[in-house]
Amino acid sequence: MQAFTSLSDSRLTSKFALDSQSVGDLRAKLGRDPQGATREVAEQFEALFVDMMMKAMREATPKFDELESESVGFFRGMYDQQLSQTFAGGRGLGFADLIERQINQFNEQRRSVLPIIEPPTSSEAGKPPAMLAAPAAAPAIPSGPAKSSNAEQFIAEVGEHAVDAARSLGVSPHLLLAHAALESGWGRRPIVNEAGQNSHNLFGIKAGRGWQGKTAEIVTTEYVDGVAQKRVERFRAYDSYDEAFADYARLLNQRYGEVVGAPDAKAFAGELQQGGYATDPQYAAKLTRVAEHRALRAYRTV
């Protein structure tokens, strides 16, 4: 009886599964209170998944009544939809909890995005504002007025770690720092694990099947045929920035050898994009632009 009560009190089960008005109601609630509607969105997605699973089970079940009318199948489908919604509105399979956590994590990352770009010089007046990529080549975000102190704070924290890595690649340290700034939003969008701990992964390096170290999973943006798509990806995690820069240098030496000895930002960024480092079609242009930031001048050797 207790289980039945909890199901009947659910927000999902309070409406008919085929009620089109519920979609409008949910959209309106998202507009008024995005945070409060997160749970309902997650439950709706779980209900859709359960419904798909039940349809697949129905199709895999042999039919013994050859005279069964089409209306029987129609009403059975309606019943399955309502049952899926009722099931997801209770304890469900746990997918709603996972989806809700991912949505909240993504929203937290969006709220922390504060891109920092050097203000245009007099010769650049009138040009569109520069744009930075979010972690792992996410869509660019228009910049506002520069806040150089934030950029300088980031460089002060990680700048020295780039020197040895740059020496092993034969490039200027400011190029590595520009790449770290682009991928991490000047340190304002760190890749964190489930416990909220910093992975020190400043370069958005993913953890492939051969990676044996620590990992962190986050929602990121990938471009497929030029179209941005949200995905949950697994990234490498390190214990320090020294470890992160060293692994980054090894990766570039092994897989992106053309960047070794790059004479300037344009060549460095172009070879990275040509080698497939990121899926963002504007990645090289963004990296070249970030490399011009005044906070990087102290580490510029070319």
QUIURPE-V425319 format. One record per residue. N is the residue number from 1. RES is the residue in one small letter. PHI is phi in degrees with one decimal (none if undefined). BURIAL is b if it has 24 or more other C-alpha atoms within 12 Angstrom, else e. D_CENTER is the distance of its C-alpha to the mean C-alpha in Angstrom with 2 decimals. Layout:
# QUIURPE-V425319
n:res:phi:burial:d_center
N:RES:PHI:BURIAL:D_CENTER
N:RES:PHI:BURIAL:D_CENTER
This chain:
# QUIURPE-V425319
n:res:phi:burial:d_center
1:m:none:e:42.11
2:q:-62.7:e:39.46
3:a:-64.1:e:36.75
4:f:-64.1:e:38.04
5:t:-63.6:e:37.98
6:s:-65.2:e:34.35
7:l:-71.2:e:33.44
8:s:-69.5:e:35.66
9:d:-86.1:e:34.20
10:s:-67.0:b:30.62
11:r:-65.7:b:29.06
12:l:-67.4:b:28.28
13:t:-79.6:b:31.87
14:s:-79.0:e:33.43
15:k:-130.1:b:32.89
16:f:-69.2:e:33.89
17:a:-60.1:b:31.15
18:l:-96.0:e:32.10
19:d:-74.1:e:32.38
20:s:-67.5:e:30.65
21:q:-65.8:e:31.20
22:s:-63.8:e:28.69
23:v:-65.7:e:25.88
24:g:-64.1:e:27.24
25:d:-63.5:e:27.69
26:l:-67.6:b:24.10
27:r:-62.2:e:22.94
28:a:-64.8:e:25.44
29:k:-66.5:e:24.32
30:l:-61.7:e:20.69
31:g:-68.9:e:22.23
32:r:-81.9:e:24.44
33:d:-145.4:e:22.39
34:p:-56.5:e:18.64
35:q:-65.5:e:18.48
36:g:-70.5:e:21.59
37:a:-87.7:e:20.61
38:t:-58.1:b:17.47
39:r:-63.1:b:19.74
40:e:-65.2:b:21.58
41:v:-61.2:b:18.59
42:a:-61.5:b:17.56
43:e:-67.7:b:21.25
44:q:-64.6:b:21.59
45:f:-65.5:b:18.89
46:e:-66.5:b:20.73
47:a:-62.7:b:23.96
48:l:-62.7:b:22.89
49:f:-64.6:b:22.02
50:v:-62.8:b:25.36
51:d:-62.7:b:27.20
52:m:-62.0:e:25.95
53:m:-64.3:e:27.03
54:m:-68.4:b:30.41
55:k:-62.1:e:30.98
56:a:-63.4:e:30.47
57:m:-67.0:e:32.92
58:r:-61.6:e:35.40
59:e:-67.8:e:35.34
60:a:-83.3:e:35.95
61:t:-86.0:e:38.91
62:p:-61.0:e:42.29
63:k:-99.7:e:44.22
64:f:-103.1:e:47.86
65:d:-105.1:e:49.04
66:e:-69.2:e:49.49
67:l:-93.7:e:50.95
68:e:-63.0:e:47.93
69:s:-78.6:e:47.28
70:e:-66.9:e:44.03
71:s:-65.0:e:44.10
72:v:-63.7:e:43.77
73:g:-63.7:e:40.50
74:f:-63.6:e:39.30
75:f:-70.0:e:40.13
76:r:-65.0:e:38.79
77:g:-63.1:b:35.40
78:m:-62.2:e:35.63
79:y:-63.2:e:36.52
80:d:-63.5:b:33.59
81:q:-62.9:b:31.16
82:q:-66.9:b:32.80
83:l:-65.4:b:32.87
84:s:-63.3:b:29.14
85:q:-67.4:b:28.45
86:t:-65.7:b:30.95
87:f:-65.5:b:29.58
88:a:-67.0:b:25.94
89:g:-75.0:b:27.38
90:g:-91.7:b:29.01
91:r:-74.0:e:27.58
92:g:63.8:b:25.91
93:l:-99.8:e:24.19
94:g:95.7:e:21.59
95:f:-67.5:b:18.70
96:a:-61.7:b:18.74
97:d:-63.3:b:18.32
98:l:-65.5:e:15.26
99:i:-63.5:b:13.66
100:e:-61.9:b:14.82
101:r:-63.7:b:13.35
102:q:-66.8:b:9.79
103:i:-64.6:b:10.50
104:n:-64.6:b:12.13
105:q:-65.2:b:9.59
106:f:-64.0:b:7.07
107:n:-64.2:e:10.38
108:e:-64.0:e:11.39
109:q:-65.7:b:8.69
110:r:-65.4:e:9.72
111:r:-68.5:e:13.25
112:s:-88.2:e:13.16
113:v:-75.1:b:12.31
114:l:-135.1:b:15.78
115:p:-60.8:b:15.96
116:i:-123.9:b:19.30
117:i:-132.5:b:21.36
118:e:-63.3:b:25.06
119:p:-63.2:b:27.20
120:p:-64.8:e:28.88
121:t:-76.4:e:32.31
122:s:-61.7:e:35.35
123:s:-75.2:e:35.13
124:e:-102.9:e:31.61
125:a:-57.3:e:32.59
126:g:93.2:e:31.75
127:k:-79.7:e:28.85
128:p:-60.3:e:25.41
129:p:-63.2:b:23.23
130:a:-67.8:b:21.00
131:m:-134.3:b:17.23
132:l:-111.0:b:14.52
133:a:-89.4:b:11.17
134:a:-78.3:b:8.03
135:p:-51.9:b:6.68
136:a:56.4:b:7.12
137:a:61.2:b:8.79
138:a:-74.7:b:6.89
139:p:-57.2:b:9.90
140:a:-66.1:b:12.62
141:i:-120.0:e:13.82
142:p:-56.0:e:17.63
143:s:-87.0:e:19.23
144:g:-108.2:e:21.98
145:p:-58.2:e:24.92
146:a:-68.6:e:24.52
147:k:-130.4:e:24.46
148:s:-58.7:e:25.64
149:s:-59.5:e:26.32
150:n:-67.3:e:22.63
151:a:-64.4:b:22.18
152:e:-65.4:b:25.44
153:q:-65.7:e:24.47
154:f:-64.2:b:21.42
155:i:-64.8:b:23.73
156:a:-62.9:e:26.42
157:e:-79.1:e:24.24
158:v:-116.5:b:22.94
159:g:-54.5:b:25.36
160:e:-64.1:e:27.97
161:h:-69.0:b:25.61
162:a:-83.4:b:25.02
163:v:-63.8:b:28.75
164:d:-64.4:b:29.55
165:a:-63.9:b:26.50
166:a:-65.8:b:27.44
167:r:-62.4:b:31.04
168:s:-69.8:b:30.22
169:l:-98.6:b:28.52
170:g:70.6:b:31.27
171:v:-128.6:b:29.14
172:s:-72.4:b:29.05
173:p:-57.4:b:26.94
174:h:-66.2:b:25.61
175:l:-70.9:b:23.67
176:l:-68.1:b:21.74
177:l:-67.9:b:21.18
178:a:-64.3:b:20.01
179:h:-65.3:b:17.43
180:a:-64.7:b:16.28
181:a:-64.8:b:16.35
182:l:-64.4:b:14.28
183:e:-72.8:b:11.40
184:s:-106.6:b:11.70
185:g:62.4:b:13.02
186:w:57.5:b:16.41
187:g:80.9:b:15.37
188:r:-87.0:b:14.16
189:r:-126.8:b:10.46
190:p:-69.8:b:11.23
191:i:-83.7:b:9.49
192:v:-119.7:b:11.61
193:n:-86.4:b:13.06
194:e:-62.8:e:14.24
195:a:-86.5:e:17.16
196:g:82.0:e:15.30
197:q:-85.6:e:16.71
198:n:-66.4:b:15.52
199:s:-84.5:b:14.77
200:h:62.2:b:16.26
201:n:-84.8:b:13.89
202:l:-83.9:b:14.07
203:f:-114.2:b:13.49
204:g:61.3:b:10.23
205:i:-80.7:b:12.74
206:k:-79.1:b:11.88
207:a:-96.8:b:14.46
208:g:-78.1:e:16.60
209:r:-64.8:e:19.57
210:g:-85.0:e:21.78
211:w:-78.8:e:19.94
212:q:-106.2:e:22.15
213:g:-89.4:e:20.70
214:k:-70.2:b:18.43
215:t:-139.1:b:14.79
216:a:-146.0:b:11.78
217:e:-109.0:b:9.13
218:i:-142.3:b:5.74
219:v:-81.1:b:3.21
220:t:-134.8:b:1.44
221:t:-116.1:b:4.68
222:e:-122.2:b:7.96
223:y:-104.4:e:11.41
224:v:-116.6:e:14.10
225:d:54.4:e:17.50
226:g:82.3:e:16.22
227:v:-106.7:e:14.27
228:a:-73.0:e:10.58
229:q:-135.1:e:9.00
230:k:-85.0:e:6.12
231:r:-143.5:e:6.20
232:v:-96.5:e:6.53
233:e:-121.2:b:7.45
234:r:-103.7:b:10.19
235:f:-117.8:b:10.82
236:r:-70.8:b:14.29
237:a:-127.4:b:15.67
238:y:-127.4:b:18.86
239:d:-89.0:e:21.65
240:s:-158.3:e:22.11
241:y:-70.2:b:21.21
242:d:-58.4:e:24.29
243:e:-64.3:b:22.98
244:a:-66.4:b:19.61
245:f:-66.9:b:21.54
246:a:-64.5:b:24.05
247:d:-67.2:b:21.64
248:y:-60.8:b:19.97
249:a:-63.3:b:23.54
250:r:-61.8:e:24.45
251:l:-61.8:b:21.56
252:l:-66.1:b:22.57
253:n:-64.9:e:26.19
254:q:-82.2:e:25.72
255:r:-112.5:e:23.41
256:y:-128.4:b:23.50
257:g:-58.3:e:27.15
258:e:-68.0:b:27.70
259:v:-79.2:b:25.95
260:v:-61.9:b:28.62
261:g:77.8:b:31.10
262:a:-56.4:b:29.24
263:p:-77.5:e:31.54
264:d:-155.3:b:29.16
265:a:-65.5:b:25.62
266:k:-62.2:b:26.04
267:a:-68.5:e:27.09
268:f:-60.2:b:24.49
269:a:-67.1:b:21.56
270:g:-63.2:b:23.26
271:e:-69.5:b:23.77
272:l:-63.2:b:20.17
273:q:-68.4:b:19.07
274:q:-61.0:e:22.17
275:g:-81.0:e:21.34
276:g:86.6:e:17.95
277:y:-61.5:b:15.82
278:a:-137.0:b:13.10
279:t:-93.7:b:12.94
280:d:-68.1:b:12.98
281:p:-64.4:b:16.72
282:q:-101.9:b:17.19
283:y:-60.6:b:15.79
284:a:-62.5:b:19.37
285:a:-63.8:b:20.60
286:k:-66.4:b:17.96
287:l:-65.2:b:18.64
288:t:-60.8:b:22.35
289:r:-66.1:b:22.24
290:v:-62.9:b:20.57
291:a:-63.5:b:23.22
292:e:-87.5:b:25.86
293:h:-62.1:b:24.93
294:r:-66.1:b:28.08
295:a:-67.5:b:26.57
296:l:-94.2:b:26.38
297:r:-61.0:e:30.06
298:a:-64.8:e:31.38
299:y:-108.7:b:29.55
300:r:-93.6:b:30.46
301:t:-111.6:e:33.19
302:v:-131.0:e:33.51
